[in-house]
């Protein structure tokens, strides 16, 4: 990023700024020092709990992230809930109807979902359901005419804590299209993984024994087969959730969602080095923590791992 053309000081002061003013601002921001010294100062600040200040807004980066990260988490978790619910259900149904028309249709749909660009799907959803039909809002998290007292900055949670039902409905309505756009690819991947894992389990002898005992198909499939097929599914869900938290940039930009991804895009355009460093570090740390949580979850899903 530092090798690309552009000057943060000139972005802040404008093209007509004098060279003296630019030099003074670079000195104040520490931009006159080598990049490795600037990065070293940033790492030192991180160890002290200080991510620095944004070059563009002069706000503390920790405050900026505190206000925007909940929006990214809310979008990513909502997308993953949708993706996991539909993907697991589609994969289970497809595996129990192997080589049927339903199985082929589900897998073709999953292949199409994986191949579909997020930005194209987002624009298509806006064009059809927002512009033409007017069913959903185009952008943002909440309509301007509504007010919400923020406690956690998670709008769904805050509307429940303050019992603001109109805001809850409106926040859900704003969340539908971005969640679908962001969750389509993970949904397709989860569906394919669920089908593959279920087919492997359904061929095992204990499943045939359960059928021989006369157990209902729903109990055999959902209680015995699915529980034993969950490990690879949970792995995929964890990886996809980490990617959603760090890769929602296109979706947030298209839907003007005020999250970390959109904020990072604006920071890159303004060559706001501290903001980009702080945002990237937060997303990378979140990805690692999500995968650590998935590893810990294995012990509760599969009792054999506890031993």
C-alpha positions as CSV (number, residue, x, y, z in Angstrom):
1,X,0.0,0.0,0.0
2,X,2.9,2.4,0.8
3,X,4.4,1.6,-2.6
4,X,1.3,2.8,-4.5
5,X,1.1,6.5,-5.6
6,X,-0.6,9.0,-3.5
7,X,0.0,11.2,-0.4
8,X,-2.3,11.1,2.7
9,X,-1.3,14.6,3.5
10,X,-2.4,15.9,0.1
11,X,-5.6,13.9,0.4
12,X,-6.4,15.7,3.7
13,X,-5.3,19.2,2.6
14,X,-6.3,19.1,-1.0
15,X,-4.4,19.6,-4.3
16,X,-3.9,23.3,-3.7
17,X,-2.1,23.0,-0.4
18,X,1.3,24.6,-0.1
19,X,4.4,22.5,0.2
20,X,5.1,24.0,3.6
21,X,1.7,22.9,4.9
22,X,2.1,19.4,3.5
23,X,5.6,19.1,5.1
24,X,4.2,20.2,8.5
25,X,1.3,17.8,8.3
26,X,3.6,14.9,7.3
27,X,5.8,15.7,10.3
28,X,2.8,15.8,12.7
29,X,1.5,12.5,11.4
30,X,4.9,10.8,11.4
31,X,4.7,10.2,7.7
32,X,8.2,11.7,7.1
33,X,9.8,8.7,8.8
34,X,10.7,5.4,7.1
35,X,7.8,2.8,6.8
36,X,9.5,0.3,9.2
37,X,9.8,2.9,11.9
38,X,6.1,3.8,11.4
39,X,5.1,0.2,11.6
40,X,7.3,-0.4,14.6
41,X,5.5,2.5,16.4
42,X,2.2,0.9,15.5
43,X,3.2,-2.5,16.9
44,X,4.4,-0.8,20.1
45,X,1.1,1.0,20.4
46,X,-0.8,-2.3,19.9
47,X,1.1,-3.9,22.8
48,X,0.0,-0.9,24.9
49,X,-3.6,-1.2,23.7
50,X,-3.4,1.8,21.4
51,X,-4.1,1.3,17.7
52,X,-3.4,4.9,17.0
53,X,-5.5,7.6,15.3
54,X,-7.0,7.7,11.8
55,X,-5.1,10.0,9.5
56,X,-8.3,11.1,7.8
57,X,-10.6,11.7,10.8
58,X,-8.2,12.0,13.7
59,X,-10.5,9.7,15.7
60,X,-9.1,6.8,17.7
61,X,-9.0,3.7,15.6
62,X,-10.2,1.6,18.5
63,X,-13.3,3.8,18.8
64,X,-13.9,3.6,15.0
65,X,-13.7,-0.2,15.1
66,X,-15.8,-0.4,18.2
67,X,-18.6,1.4,16.4
68,X,-18.3,-0.6,13.1
69,X,-17.2,-4.1,14.0
70,X,-20.7,-5.0,15.5
71,X,-22.2,-4.2,12.2
72,X,-19.8,-6.6,10.4
73,X,-20.4,-9.4,13.0
74,X,-24.2,-9.0,12.9
75,X,-24.1,-9.3,9.1
76,X,-21.7,-12.2,9.1
77,X,-23.5,-14.2,11.8
78,X,-26.9,-13.6,10.2
79,X,-25.5,-14.8,6.8
80,X,-24.0,-17.9,8.5
81,X,-27.2,-18.8,10.3
82,X,-29.0,-18.6,7.0
83,X,-26.3,-20.5,5.2
84,X,-25.9,-23.3,7.8
85,X,-29.7,-23.8,8.2
86,X,-30.5,-24.0,4.5
87,X,-27.2,-25.7,3.5
88,X,-27.4,-28.5,6.1
89,X,-31.0,-29.2,5.4
90,X,-30.4,-29.2,1.6
91,X,-27.4,-31.5,2.0
92,X,-29.3,-34.0,4.3
93,X,-32.3,-34.2,1.9
94,X,-30.0,-34.6,-1.1
95,X,-28.0,-37.4,0.6
96,X,-31.2,-39.3,1.5
97,X,-32.5,-39.0,-2.1
98,X,-29.3,-40.0,-3.8
99,X,-29.3,-39.8,-7.6
100,X,-32.8,-38.6,-7.7
101,X,-34.1,-35.5,-9.5
102,X,-34.1,-33.6,-6.2
103,X,-30.5,-34.6,-5.5
104,X,-29.3,-33.4,-9.0
105,X,-31.3,-30.2,-8.7
106,X,-29.9,-29.4,-5.2
107,X,-26.3,-30.0,-6.4
108,X,-26.8,-28.0,-9.5
109,X,-28.1,-25.1,-7.4
110,X,-25.2,-25.5,-5.0
111,X,-22.7,-25.4,-7.9
112,X,-24.4,-22.2,-9.3
113,X,-24.3,-20.6,-5.8
114,X,-20.6,-21.3,-5.5
115,X,-19.9,-19.9,-9.0
116,X,-22.0,-16.7,-8.5
117,X,-20.0,-13.5,-7.9
118,X,-21.1,-11.8,-4.7
119,X,-21.2,-8.3,-6.2
120,X,-23.3,-9.5,-9.1
121,X,-25.8,-11.2,-6.8
122,X,-26.0,-8.2,-4.6
123,X,-26.7,-5.8,-7.5
124,X,-29.3,-8.2,-8.8
125,X,-31.1,-8.5,-5.5
126,X,-31.1,-4.7,-5.2
127,X,-32.4,-4.3,-8.7
128,X,-35.2,-6.9,-8.4
129,X,-36.3,-6.6,-4.8
130,X,-35.5,-3.0,-3.9
131,X,-35.7,-1.0,-7.1
132,X,-38.4,-2.8,-9.1
133,X,-40.5,-4.5,-6.4
134,X,-39.8,-2.1,-3.5
135,X,-39.9,-4.9,-0.9
136,X,-36.6,-4.2,0.8
137,X,-34.5,-1.1,1.5
138,X,-31.5,-0.5,-0.7
139,X,-28.9,0.3,1.9
140,X,-28.0,1.0,5.5
141,X,-28.9,-0.7,8.8
142,X,-31.9,1.3,9.9
143,X,-34.3,3.7,8.3
144,X,-33.6,7.4,9.0
145,X,-37.0,8.1,10.5
146,X,-36.4,5.5,13.2
147,X,-34.3,6.0,16.3
148,X,-32.6,3.4,18.4
149,X,-30.7,3.7,21.7
150,X,-27.4,1.8,21.1
151,X,-26.0,-0.3,23.9
152,X,-24.0,-2.9,22.2
153,X,-24.1,-1.5,18.6
154,X,-25.7,-4.8,17.5
155,X,-29.0,-3.3,16.3
156,X,-31.0,-6.5,16.6
157,X,-29.8,-7.0,20.2
158,X,-30.2,-3.4,21.1
159,X,-33.8,-3.3,19.8
160,X,-34.6,-6.3,21.9
161,X,-32.9,-4.9,25.0
162,X,-34.8,-1.6,24.6
163,X,-37.9,-3.4,23.5
164,X,-38.1,-1.2,20.3
165,X,-40.1,-3.5,18.1
166,X,-40.4,-1.1,15.1
167,X,-36.6,-0.8,15.1
168,X,-36.2,-4.6,15.3
169,X,-38.5,-5.2,12.3
170,X,-36.8,-2.5,10.3
171,X,-33.3,-3.8,11.2
172,X,-34.3,-7.3,10.1
173,X,-35.7,-5.9,6.9
174,X,-32.4,-4.1,6.1
175,X,-30.5,-7.3,6.9
176,X,-32.3,-9.7,4.5
177,X,-30.7,-8.8,1.2
178,X,-27.1,-8.4,2.4
179,X,-27.4,-11.7,4.3
180,X,-28.6,-13.5,1.3
181,X,-25.9,-12.0,-0.9
182,X,-23.1,-12.8,1.6
183,X,-24.5,-16.2,2.6
184,X,-25.1,-17.8,-0.8
185,X,-21.6,-19.1,-1.4
186,X,-21.2,-20.5,2.2
187,X,-24.6,-22.1,1.9
188,X,-23.6,-23.9,-1.3
189,X,-20.3,-25.1,0.2
190,X,-22.1,-26.3,3.4
191,X,-24.7,-28.2,1.3
192,X,-22.1,-30.0,-0.7
193,X,-20.0,-30.9,2.3
194,X,-23.1,-32.1,4.2
195,X,-24.2,-34.3,1.4
196,X,-20.7,-35.8,1.1
197,X,-20.3,-36.4,4.8
198,X,-23.8,-37.8,5.1
199,X,-23.3,-40.3,2.3
200,X,-20.2,-41.6,4.0
201,X,-22.0,-42.1,7.3
202,X,-25.2,-43.6,5.8
203,X,-23.1,-46.4,4.3
204,X,-21.8,-47.5,7.7
205,X,-23.2,-50.6,9.5
206,X,-24.7,-48.9,12.5
207,X,-27.1,-47.0,10.2
208,X,-28.2,-50.3,8.6
209,X,-28.7,-51.7,12.1
210,X,-30.8,-48.8,13.1
211,X,-33.0,-49.3,10.0
212,X,-33.2,-53.0,10.8
213,X,-34.5,-52.3,14.3
214,X,-37.4,-50.4,12.7
215,X,-36.4,-46.9,13.7
216,X,-38.2,-44.1,11.8
217,X,-36.1,-42.7,8.9
218,X,-36.2,-39.2,10.4
219,X,-34.7,-40.4,13.7
220,X,-32.0,-42.4,11.9
221,X,-31.1,-39.6,9.6
222,X,-31.1,-36.6,12.0
223,X,-30.2,-38.2,15.3
224,X,-27.7,-40.9,14.3
225,X,-26.4,-40.1,10.8
226,X,-26.2,-36.3,11.0
227,X,-24.7,-36.2,14.5
228,X,-21.8,-38.5,13.2
229,X,-21.4,-36.3,10.1
230,X,-21.1,-33.0,11.9
231,X,-17.3,-32.8,12.4
232,X,-16.4,-31.9,8.7
233,X,-19.6,-29.7,8.5
234,X,-18.6,-27.7,11.6
235,X,-15.1,-27.3,10.2
236,X,-16.5,-25.8,7.0
237,X,-18.9,-23.5,8.9
238,X,-16.0,-22.2,11.1
239,X,-13.8,-21.5,8.1
240,X,-16.6,-19.8,6.2
241,X,-17.6,-17.7,9.2
242,X,-14.0,-16.5,9.6
243,X,-14.0,-15.7,5.9
244,X,-17.3,-13.9,6.1
245,X,-16.1,-11.7,9.0
246,X,-13.0,-10.7,7.0
247,X,-14.4,-10.8,3.5
248,X,-17.6,-8.9,3.6
249,X,-16.0,-5.9,1.9
250,X,-17.9,-6.2,-1.4
251,X,-21.2,-6.8,0.3
252,X,-20.8,-3.9,2.7
253,X,-19.8,-1.6,-0.1
254,X,-22.7,-2.5,-2.4
255,X,-25.3,-2.2,0.4
256,X,-23.6,0.8,2.1
257,X,-23.4,-1.4,5.2
258,X,-21.5,0.6,7.9
259,X,-19.1,-2.2,8.9
260,X,-15.4,-2.7,9.0
261,X,-15.1,-3.8,5.4
262,X,-16.6,-0.7,3.9
263,X,-14.6,1.4,6.4
264,X,-11.4,-0.3,5.2
265,X,-12.2,0.5,1.6
266,X,-12.6,4.1,2.4
267,X,-9.3,4.0,4.5
268,X,-7.4,2.5,1.5
269,X,-8.8,5.2,-0.8
270,X,-7.6,7.8,1.6
271,X,-4.3,6.0,2.2
272,X,-5.1,6.0,5.9
273,X,-2.2,3.6,7.0
274,X,-3.1,3.3,10.7
275,X,-6.7,2.6,9.9
276,X,-5.9,-0.2,7.4
277,X,-3.3,-1.7,9.8
278,X,-5.8,-1.7,12.7
279,X,-8.7,-3.0,10.7
280,X,-6.7,-5.8,9.1
281,X,-5.2,-6.8,12.5
282,X,-8.7,-7.0,14.0
283,X,-10.1,-9.2,11.1
284,X,-7.1,-11.5,11.2
285,X,-7.4,-11.9,15.0
286,X,-11.1,-12.6,14.7
287,X,-10.4,-15.3,12.0
288,X,-7.9,-17.1,14.3
289,X,-10.3,-16.9,17.3
290,X,-13.2,-18.3,15.3
291,X,-11.1,-21.3,14.2
292,X,-9.9,-21.8,17.8
293,X,-13.5,-21.9,18.9
294,X,-14.4,-24.5,16.3
295,X,-11.5,-26.7,17.5
296,X,-12.9,-26.4,21.1
297,X,-16.4,-27.2,19.8
298,X,-15.3,-30.6,18.5
299,X,-15.1,-31.9,22.1
300,X,-18.7,-31.3,22.6
301,X,-19.9,-32.6,19.2
302,X,-18.0,-35.8,19.2
303,X,-17.6,-37.5,22.7
304,X,-14.8,-39.7,21.3
305,X,-12.5,-36.7,21.1
306,X,-12.8,-36.1,24.9
307,X,-11.0,-39.3,25.5
